[in-house]
Structures are given as structure tokens and as C-alpha cells.
């Protein structure tokens, strides 16, 4: 059992006030969702709903909403997650409960970062920071994690490292193994996302690739050690995509096939068609043009329309590289213009985020 769960159970045994007990139980539910113990989390939420569903306490309902939001997020990546977390924040503001305001705002910022709503993300971070107390390690860890991720995709590794250390230190003080694991994953995933986008401009720094590989290995080991059961498919997808950057195309094809039908994934940055494109790209790189074209013909390009700009840039660049090998993949000049256009928009996004 994690130190955080042990502490929460210890606090439960000592708590006598119903609001305090409900807060502790909701925090326990949140943690259980983050490590993939969904049935246990759902049972706690159901009990809290049964006991406090009459809305006699807006403060308790705020905690219940947060717990429901994280269950929706980690079990299914459901859009309901943001709805519940926004409700939690609103109820916390109405009750003037700084603890729930800070943690709900931190999770709201997390979801806004994931969906590239950076303006809203910055406002949520400000709200969280305005309400955080020194002892609110869970909110601090999440806020610092979001800021770390923002600097990583902007390419400011030095600033990202500072926020990485802050997030890790608060997570360790909280005994929160799941946040440490998420932090390791995020550093590897967001660094790789930046490298994938940069691959259109030339060879990738091998030292950077080695660091990402080390991060993926460390996160995989930690997931096994602490029994993480949520989002394990994410690290498998990172592994497959890193193989592409490492030019290990045959291994990448096998890894992509393995992860293609797994889930859950978010609709804003994943589709099976995208994996089909990546497999086709790998096939082209090893000269298997006919097989690549068969896979290419199945791609539903409209499924990429709502993707983050970095993913659309990678998809367009892959198509351009393939079209340079064979005209069956489209007109190379048109694909090149699309890469240049998306590349400029991507760089503008990074600069705007860095200056926000």
C-alpha cells in the first residue's frame, strides 16, 4: 500500500466530523482511480452519494464531484471528467474552501493543457496558486506537473526541470506514488512529442532519444512496482513511437500493431487511423511500398481534424516523406506546403505558450 493510502486510512480512523470524513474518503477515491482501482473508487463515490446526495453540504458535494471527475478521466477518458471537475471548482468557490478550489483548479488546468486550451489553463493555474497553502502537496504537485509539461513542449528543458523537481518533491512529501509515476511519464511523453515534431527539420539528437528511452524504462518499472493499472497503454504507445524515432522500423511496426486496438485513448490525440499511418510510414522506410499503400488506403484522414497541432504536423510530415518515395501516397509538393504551413502554426503555438 502507498504511503498516501496508509495515511488516509489512518486519518479516517481518527476523523469524527462528517465533512472531514467525506473529504478523506473522496481523496482516497481520487487516488484509487489514478492507480486503476476503479471498482473500489466507484464504491466509495456511491456511498458518499447515498449519504450526502441531499446536497446538505456543498463542500462535500465538491469533493464528490472531484472524485467522480477523476474516475471519468482515468477509467474512460470521458468528457464528463472536465464537467465534474468544473462543478467541483465552482462548488469550492461558493463554499470558499481553498483546499478544494486549489486541487480542482489544478486538475482543471491539467485537462485544459491536455486539450491545448492554454488560455484557460493559465487562468486555472492562477486560481490554483491563489488558493494553495504550503501543506497542499497534492495541488502543488499537479500545478507544477502542468507547468513542467508546458515548458517541455516549448523546448525549455531547464525551466521544465525546475518544475519537475518541485512536483516530485511535493508528491514525495504527500507519499503520492501515482503522481511520481505520472511525472516520469509526462516528461518522457512530452519530450518525445517535441522530438516527433522536430523530426521534420532533420536528425534527432541521440542524447535526447536516450533520455526518453531511459524515462520510458523508469516509468514502466515504477508502474509495475506500485501496481498502476490506469493508462498503461500510454507508455506502450510511447515505446512504439520512440522506436520510429530510433529508426527501428520493424520493431516499431510490431509494437504499433500491439497497441493499435488497446485503450482507452483520448479522441483529441489518438485514432486507429493515426497508428495505421505510422505503420505505413514504417513500411515505406523499409521498402515495403505495396504493403504500405494497402494500409495507407484505409486511413480516415478526417479523424485527424481535431487533433492537437503537433500531431497533425507529424501526420502531414509522414505523408510528405512517403510521397517522396512514391506518388501513390499523394503529391509531394502539396504535402510539403502543408508541412510548412502547420510547422509555422506549431512554432507560433509554442511561442504563445512560452510567453503566456
N, C-alpha and C positions, 0 to 999 in steps of 0.2 A: 504493500500500500504506500502511496506517495505521502510525503510529509504534510502536504496540504490537506489531503483527506483525513489523515490522522488528527491534525489539529482541528478540522471542522467537526469531526466526531467527538473530540474532547470538549469542544465548546458547546456542542449540542447537549452533552450530559450535564453541563453546568448551567445552561440557559433556562430561565424561568419565565421571562416575558415572551408573549406570543409573537410579537413583532420581531424580536431578536431571533427566536427560533426559526421563524419563517425565512428571515434573511439568510441564516446559516444553511438551511435546507436548500434554498434557491441557489446559493453559491455551490453547494455540493452537486446539485443537478447540473449546473453550468459546467463544472469540471468533468463530470461523468460523460456529458455529451462530447466534450473536447477530446476525450480518450476513446470514444466509440462505444461506451456502455449505454446505449440508447434506451433499452427497456428499463433499466434502473432509473435513468433520468426521467423518463416518462412517468414512471410510478410516483416519484416524488412530486412532479408537477400535478399529477392527478389528485394526489392527497391534498396538496396546497389549494388547488382549485375547489375541491369539495369543502374544505374548511373555511376558506375566505372568499368564495365565489360570490358572496352577497355584497362585495365591494365596501365593506365597512371600514377598510383601510386602504387608501390609495397608495400608501407606502409599500404595503405587502404586495399589492397588485403590480406595482412597478417591478418588484423582484421576480414575480411570477412571469411577467411579460419578457423580462430579460432571459430567464431560463428557457421559456418557450422559443424565443428568438434563436438562441444558440443550438437548441435541439433541431429546429428547422434548418439551420445553417449546416451543421456538421453531419446530420443524417442524410439530407437530401439536396443541400444547396438550394433550398426553396426561396423564392422571392418573398415569402411570408416572413423570413428572418428579419429583413430590414423593417417591415411593417411593425413587427413586435418590438424590435429594439427602439424604433422611433417612439412608440407608445410608452415604453419604459422610461425613456428620457423625458417625455412630456409629463408623465405622472411624477417623476422625480422632481422636476422643476416646480410642479404645482405643490408638492409637499415640502419643497425647499430642503430635500435630502441630498446633501452634497456627495455622499458616498455613491448613491445610485446614479446621480447626474454624471459623475466623473466616469464611472465604469461603462454606463450605457453610451455616453458620448464617445468614449474610446472605441467601443465596438462598432458604433455607427461610422466613425472615421475609418475603421478597418474595412467595412463593406464599401464605403464610398471610394476608398483607394483601389480596392479590387475591381471596381467597375469604372475606374478612371474619372470619377466625378470629383476632380481635385479641388474645385472651389468650395463645394460642400464639405469635403474632407478637412480643409483648413479651418473652416468655421467650427466643425465638430471638435477638432483638436483644441481650438481656443477655449471652447466651452468646457472641455475636459480639464484642461490645465488651470482654468479659473476656479475649479471646484476641488481639485485633487489636494489631499492632505499628505503629509510626509509618510503616513502609515498606509496609504492606499496603494500597496505594491502591485495589486492586480491591474488597476487602472494605469499606473505609471508604466508597467511592463508593456501593456498593449499600446499606449501612446508612443512610447519610444520605438516599439517594433514598427509601427506605421511610418514614423519619420525615417527610421533606418531604411525601410523599403523604398521610400521616396527618393532618398539620396542614392540608393543603389541603382535605380533605373535612370537617374540623371547622370550617373558616372562619377559621382563624388565619393569615392571609396573611403577617403579619410574621414569625412563627416559621418558617413554611414557607420564606420567602425565605432565612433564615439557613442552614437545612439545604440548600436548593438550592445556595447558593454553596459550601458545604462539599463537597457531592457533585461539583459541577462542577470544583472545584479539584483534588480527588483524581483525578478522571477525566483531567483535563488533565496532571497530573503522571505519570500512567500511559500517556499517549498513547492513551487509550481513546475513540476517536470514537464507538463504539457506545453507550457509557454517556452521553455528552453528548447524543446523539440521543434516547435513552430518557428522559433527564431533561427535555428540552424537550417530548417527547410527554406525559409524565406530568403536567407542570404544566398543559398545555392540557387534557388529558382529565379530570383530577380537578377542576380549577376548573369545567369545563363540567358535570361530573356534579353538583356542588354547585348550580350555577345552574339546572340542569334540575329539581332537587328544589325549589329555592326559587321556581320559576315559578308554583307553585300558590298562592303568597301574594301575587302582584301583579307589576307590571312589573319587568323585569330591568335592573340598572344597565348603561347602554350603554357606559360606560368599561370595565367588566369584559368585556363581549362583544367589544369592540375588542381587548383584551389577549389574549383567547383566539384571536381571528382571527389576530392577529399571531403567536401561538405556533404555530398550525397551519401558517401560511405558512413560518415559520422551520424547523420540523421537516421539512416537505415538501422544502424546498430542501436541507437537510442530508442527508436520505435520498438524494436524487439525487446530491449531491456525493460522498458517501463510499460509494455503492453498496450501501445497505441493501436486502436482499431479503427480510427477515423482518418479518411483521406490517404490511406496507404497507397492508393492508386496514383496519387500525385507524384510521389517520389519515383515510382516506376516509370511514369511518363518523362520525368526529368532525366532519368538514366537513359531512356531511349533517345531523347533528343540530344543529350550530350554525346552519345555515340556518333550521331550525324556530324557534330562539330569536330569530333576526333577523327572523322573520315573512316570510321569503321562501319561501312555501309551494310555489309551482310549481317553483322550483329545487330545493327540498328533495325533492319527490316524485321528480324525475328522479335526483337523487343517491342517494336511498334505493333506488330500483329498480336502480341500477347496483351497489350494494354488497350487495344482499339475498342473492344466491347466491354471494358470494365467501367466502373463508375462509383459514385456519382462524379460528374464534372459540371462546370458552370457553362451555361449556354453562351455567355459573353466572351469566352476564350477557348472553347473546345467544340469540335464536332468530329464525327467519324470521317467525314469527307476531308477534314484537315489532315487526319492521320493517313488517309488514302493518298493525299498529295505528297506527304512526307515519304511514304513508301515508294511512290512513283519516282520521286526525286532520287532516292537511294538507288533504285533500279537503273535509272539513267546513268548515274555516276559509275556504275559497274558494267555499263554497256548492254544492259538487257532492255533494249528500246521497245520491243514488241510487248513484253510484259508490262512495262511502264505505261505504255499507251492504253492497254486494256484497263489498268487501274485508273488512269487519268480520265478516261471516258465516263467513269462512274461518279466523278466528283460533282457535288452540288455547290457551285460557286456562290449561290445566293446565301448559303448558310454562313458565309464569312462576313456578310454585310454589317452585322452589329458587333463584330469583334473589335477588341482594342486595336489601336492603330499599329502597334508594334507587331501584332500577329498578322494583320493584313499586309504589312510591309514584308514580313518573312514569306508569306504565301506568294506575293507578287514577285519577289526576287527568285524564289524557287522556280516559278513558272518561266521567268526570263532565262534562267540558266538552262532549263530544259529545252526551251525554244531555240537556244543557241546550238543545241545538239541535233535537233530535228524539227522541221517545220510542222510536224504533226501535232506539236504542242502549242502552236499558235505563232503569231507574227512577232519576231524578236524585237523589232523596233518599237512596236506598240507596248510590249511588256517593259522595255527599257524606260520608256516615257512614264509609265505607271509607277515604276520603282523610284524614279527621280521625284515625281510628284509626292508620293507617300513618304519618301525619305525626308523631303523638306518639311512636310507637315509633322513628321515624327520629331525632327530636331526642334521645331517650334514648340511642340508639346513639352519636350524635356526642358527647354529654357524657361518656359512659363511656369512649370512646376518648381524649378530651381529657385525662381525669383518670387514665388508665392509665399 
